Amino acid sequence: MGSGEMSLVHKCQPSPGGPDYIFFCPGCQCGHGVWITHPNDRTQAMWSFNRDMEKPTFSPSLRIDDGQGRICHMVVTDGMLNFCGDSTHEMAGKSVAMVDF
């Protein structure tokens, strides 16, 4: 992937300065970004990626806090979104397969 390119784990649009990968979250009903080549501007977080576009694994877990009391926390392993119990949406504690975005 070249500089400034973003890739959805299945499909995506370029987003200069944005996340390297983005995937759909059924709990939040939106995309979540993952930075693997440069830190996230807001949190300075970075993740490792197994480079498998069909069954991705990102490490460590992703925890998205919108600052308004809504939290989405998950572990992404082999293409499965494993939602942690501290997620504040209906997917908390559930595991679902990733879908095309």
N, C-alpha and C positions, 0 to 999 in steps of 0.2 A: 504494500500500500504506500502510495506516495504521500508526501507532506500535504496536509490540508484535505486529504480524502477521508471520508467516513464510510463505513460499511455496516449495513444491517447484517445481522447474523444470517439473514437470507437475502434481503434486498435493501437498498438505501439510496439516499441522495447525498451528494457532496455537501460538506458543512465546514468551510475553512474555520479553524480555530475551535471547532466543537469536538465532541467525542469521536473516538476512533470507530466504535461500534454502537449501534442502537438496536434495541429489541422491544417488542410489544409486551406490556405488562397487563394481564387481564384483571388484576386487582385494582389498578389505578386507571385502566382504560386509556393508557397513553404510552409513549415510548420512554425508555430509560437508557441513558448513555453510559458507556464504559470507556475509560481512558486507559490505553496500554502503552502508548508511545510518549506521552507527555502528561503532566499532572492536570487534574481538574482545576480550573481557575479558582473556584470557590473554596474547595476543601483540600486541594493539593493531593487528592487520592489518585492512585494508579492501581491497576489490576493486572494479573497474569492471564493469559488466554492460551488454550490448547490448539488454536488455529483450525479447529474443526467447525466449518460453517454449518453443518447439519446437526451436530451434537456438541455444541459449545460448552466449555467449562471455563468459568471466570473465578478467580480467587484473589482476595478473600471474598466474603459475602458482600452484597450490595445493600446499603441501608440509606434510604431516601427519606429525609425529614423535611417536609414543606414549611416548617416554622410555624404552622398553624394547628399543630396537634395531630396531623396525619403522618403516619409512618408506613413505609413499605420496606420490609427487610426480607431478603431472600438469599439462598445459596443456589447458584446456577451450576449444575453438574450434568454432563452428558445430554444436554438439550432439555433438561427438566428444570422448571422453576419450583424450587422447594421453599415455600413461604414460611418464615419464622413466626412464632406465636406472638411476637410483639408488633406485628403488622396490624394496622388499625382498620383494614378493609376485610371484606368477606372471604378473602383467600387465605387468611391467617391459618397456619397449620396444615394447609393443603399443598399438594404437589401436582403440577400440570405440565404437559409438554409445551415447548415453545411453538409458536405459529408464525407463518409468514406475516410480515408487517406491511 
